[in-house]
Amino acid sequence: MILNASGCLDALTAPEVAHTLDVFVTKTVTPLPREGNQPVRIAETDFGMLNSIGLANPGIDRFVADTLPRLLDLGVSVWVSVGGFAAHEYAEICARLDHEPIAAIELNVSCPNVSSPEEEVEQIVAAARAATTKTLYAKLSPSVPDVGAAAVAAARAGADGLTLVNTIRGLALDELTLEPKLGPGVGGLSGPALRPIALAAVFAAYRATGLPIVGVGGVETGAHGLELIAAGASAFALGTVLFADPEAPVRVREELEREASARGFATPLAAYAAAHGGPPPTPLRRVA
């Protein structure tokens, strides 16, 4: 299954690209509208792309009334990415989406600067789980001290799956002025530099939880996608590559089949967790 990374594709302006995916993931929606950070919000680096969008979005009311119906009309399976600044805000949005015909909710949980990220993850996922019967995927930051522990916290709180990883903090300076290229200064780094970080996170989270995982980070080719599957992902997402190559989903899907076949696998998913060698772990379930 191939998805887009949240925020890396506007399906309403590029429906032809959305139709080449198995699932379209929306940009993160918050309870209230957000204008986002001051420009400049995107900058290129030698190793990928920095962004500091600031969760700009119309808010859940406008999203449900206007954006979501148009997305559903495209005929593509939709996951809605949701965010907030407290557990109750995630719960509020999940409750609003509970009766909408969407396939899943992705919880944008990124908390590298709190003292106990596992506790924060568990609180957010538990609040969301109590508010909806929808499939929940928790999208985790690679900046936490122990991504495996964060994954376990999400699993025990009721997450059905994991998305790994979100961006990692970075800084780019203007070559002439030596001032930050981004308006807010630092931003989230995506692209090729994120690929080994994503692989390590998927590898650790698979061993720790056994949950379904969407691997995200620097996927540019079918070989990159197959590596994530071997590390323990059952699906992967395309992110930064979509800005430069909108036809990447078709190309990567074809390459994925060829790469799997060249390694003796009947299908790409036959390579699932091949990097681990042993029997799969028993999936963690929510603690009552």
C-alpha positions in Angstrom: 0.0 0.0 0.0 1.4 3.4 -1.0 0.3 6.6 0.6 1.4 10.2 0.6 3.0 11.8 3.6 0.7 14.3 5.2 1.2 17.8 3.8 3.1 16.7 0.7 0.1 16.5 -1.7 -3.0 18.6 -2.3 -5.4 16.1 -3.7 -7.9 18.8 -4.8 -5.3 20.6 -7.0 -3.7 17.3 -8.2 -6.4 14.7 -8.3 -4.5 12.8 -11.0 -1.7 12.2 -8.5 -4.0 11.2 -5.7 -5.6 8.6 -7.9 -2.2 6.8 -8.3 -2.1 6.3 -4.5 -3.9 3.6 -2.5 -4.7 6.1 0.3 -4.7 9.9 0.4 -3.6 11.4 3.7 -4.8 15.0 4.4 -2.8 17.8 5.8 -3.0 18.0 9.6 -6.3 19.5 10.8 -6.6 21.3 14.2 -9.7 22.3 16.2 -9.4 26.0 15.2 -8.1 27.6 12.0 -4.4 28.3 11.9 -2.7 30.7 9.6 0.7 29.0 10.1 4.2 30.4 10.5 5.6 33.6 8.9 7.3 33.1 5.6 9.7 31.8 4.4 8.1 28.3 5.2 10.1 26.0 2.9 13.8 25.8 2.1 16.0 23.4 0.2 19.1 21.9 1.7 21.9 19.6 0.3 20.2 16.7 2.1 16.5 17.3 1.7 13.9 19.9 2.4 13.1 22.0 5.5 9.6 23.2 6.2 8.0 25.2 9.0 4.4 25.5 7.8 3.0 25.8 11.4 0.0 23.5 10.9 -1.8 26.0 8.6 -5.3 24.7 8.1 -8.9 25.8 8.0 -9.9 24.2 11.3 -12.1 21.2 11.8 -15.4 22.9 11.1 -14.5 24.2 7.7 -12.7 21.0 6.9 -15.7 18.8 7.6 -18.1 21.2 5.9 -16.1 22.0 2.8 -12.8 20.2 2.2 -13.7 16.6 3.3 -16.8 16.2 1.0 -14.7 17.3 -2.0 -12.0 14.8 -1.1 -14.5 12.0 -0.7 -15.9 12.8 -4.2 -12.5 12.0 -5.7 -13.2 8.3 -5.0 -9.8 7.8 -3.1 -9.6 6.2 0.3 -9.0 9.1 2.8 -7.1 9.2 6.0 -7.4 12.4 8.0 -4.4 13.7 9.9 -5.3 15.5 13.1 -3.3 17.6 15.5 -3.7 19.7 18.7 -1.9 21.0 21.7 -3.6 18.9 24.3 -5.2 15.4 24.5 -8.7 16.8 24.7 -8.2 18.6 21.4 -7.3 15.4 19.6 -10.4 13.8 21.2 -12.6 16.7 20.0 -11.6 16.3 16.4 -11.8 12.5 16.5 -15.3 12.7 17.8 -16.2 15.1 14.9 -14.8 12.6 12.4 -16.3 9.5 13.9 -19.3 9.3 11.6 -17.6 10.5 8.5 -16.9 8.0 5.7 -13.1 8.1 6.1 -10.8 5.0 6.3 -8.6 6.1 9.2 -7.4 8.9 11.4 -3.7 9.6 11.7 -2.8 11.3 15.0 0.1 13.8 14.4 1.8 13.1 17.7 5.2 14.8 17.8 6.5 15.7 21.2 10.4 15.8 21.3 10.5 18.6 23.8 8.5 17.2 26.7 10.0 15.5 29.7 8.0 12.2 29.2 7.1 11.7 25.6 5.8 8.2 26.2 3.3 9.5 28.7 2.2 12.3 26.3 1.7 9.8 23.5 -0.3 7.5 25.7 -2.6 10.3 26.9 -3.2 11.6 23.4 -3.9 8.2 21.9 -6.1 7.1 24.8 -8.2 10.3 24.5 -8.6 9.8 20.8 -9.4 6.1 21.2 -12.2 7.0 23.7 -13.7 9.4 21.2 -13.8 7.3 18.0 -14.3 3.8 16.6 -12.2 4.7 13.6 -8.9 3.1 12.8 -6.2 5.1 14.5 -2.6 5.4 13.4 -0.2 7.3 15.7 2.5 9.3 13.8 5.5 9.5 16.0 8.5 11.8 16.0 12.0 10.4 15.5 13.3 12.9 18.1 12.0 11.1 21.1 14.7 9.4 23.2 13.3 5.9 22.6 10.9 5.5 19.7 10.3 1.9 20.6 9.0 3.0 24.0 6.8 5.7 22.4 5.4 3.0 20.0 4.6 0.7 22.9 2.8 3.6 24.7 0.7 4.2 21.6 -0.1 0.5 21.2 -1.2 0.1 24.8 -3.4 3.2 24.6 -5.3 1.8 21.7 -3.5 2.7 18.4 -4.3 0.3 15.6 -1.1 1.2 13.8 1.9 3.5 13.6 3.2 6.0 11.1 7.0 6.4 11.3 8.5 8.9 11.1 7.7 12.6 11.2 10.4 15.2 10.3 13.4 15.9 12.4 14.5 19.4 13.4 17.0 21.1 11.2 18.4 24.5 10.3 19.6 26.0 7.0 21.5 29.3 6.6 21.5 31.7 3.7 24.9 31.5 2.0 25.3 35.2 1.8 23.7 36.6 4.9 24.3 33.6 7.1 20.8 34.1 8.5 18.2 31.3 8.7 16.5 30.6 5.4 13.1 29.9 7.2 11.1 32.6 8.8 10.8 30.8 12.1 14.4 29.8 12.0 14.4 26.0 12.4 12.1 23.6 10.6 11.4 20.0 10.0 13.9 18.1 7.7 12.5 15.6 5.3 13.9 13.9 2.2 16.9 11.5 1.7 18.6 12.4 5.0 15.6 11.0 6.9 15.7 7.6 5.3 18.1 5.7 7.6 16.3 7.4 10.6 12.9 6.1 9.4 14.4 2.6 8.8 15.7 2.5 12.4 12.4 3.7 13.8 10.4 1.2 11.9 12.8 -1.6 12.8 12.5 -0.7 16.5 8.7 -0.2 16.6 8.0 -3.5 14.8 10.1 -5.4 17.3 8.4 -3.6 20.2 4.8 -3.8 19.1 4.1 -5.9 16.1 1.5 -3.4 14.9 1.0 -2.4 11.3 3.4 0.4 10.4 3.4 3.0 7.6 7.1 3.8 6.9 7.8 7.4 6.0 11.1 9.2 5.3 13.1 9.7 2.2 11.5 7.2 -0.1 12.4 8.0 -3.7 12.5 4.5 -5.3 11.0 1.1 -5.1 14.1 -0.2 -3.5 13.7 2.3 -0.6 10.1 1.2 -0.2 11.1 -2.5 -0.1 13.7 -1.7 2.6 11.0 -0.2 4.8 8.8 -3.3 4.3 11.8 -5.5 5.2 12.3 -3.4 8.4 8.7 -4.1 9.4 6.4 -1.7 7.6 3.3 -3.0 5.9 2.9 0.2 3.8 5.0 3.2 3.0 4.4 6.9 2.1 5.9 9.2 -0.4 6.7 12.7 0.8 9.3 15.2 -0.5 9.8 13.3 -3.7 6.2 14.3 -4.8 7.2 17.9 -5.1 9.8 17.2 -7.7 8.2 14.1 -9.3 4.4 14.0 -9.2 4.5 10.7 -11.2 6.6 9.0 -8.4 3.7 6.8 -7.2 3.4 5.0 -10.5 7.2 4.7 -11.0 7.9 3.6 -7.4 5.1 1.0 -7.6 6.6 -0.5 -10.8 10.1 -0.4 -9.3 8.9 -2.1 -6.1 7.6 -5.1 -8.0 10.8 -5.4 -9.9 13.0 -5.1 -6.8 11.0 -7.7 -4.9 11.1 -10.1 -7.8 14.9 -9.6 -8.3 15.4 -10.7 -4.7 13.2 -13.8 -5.0 10.0 -12.5 -3.4 6.7 -13.4 -5.0 5.3 -10.0 -4.0 6.7 -7.0 -2.2 4.8 -7.9 1.0 6.5 -11.3 1.0 9.6 -9.4 2.1 7.7 -8.1 5.2 10.0 -8.0 8.3 12.7 -9.9 6.4 15.3 -7.8 8.2 14.3 -9.4 11.5 14.9 -13.0 10.6 12.8 -14.6 13.3 9.1 -15.1 14.0 7.0 -12.0 14.2 6.3 -10.4 17.7 2.9 -10.8 19.2 1.0 -7.5 18.6 0.4 -5.5 21.7 -3.1 -4.8 22.7 -4.7 -2.0 24.7 -4.4 -2.4 28.5 -7.9 -2.3 30.0 
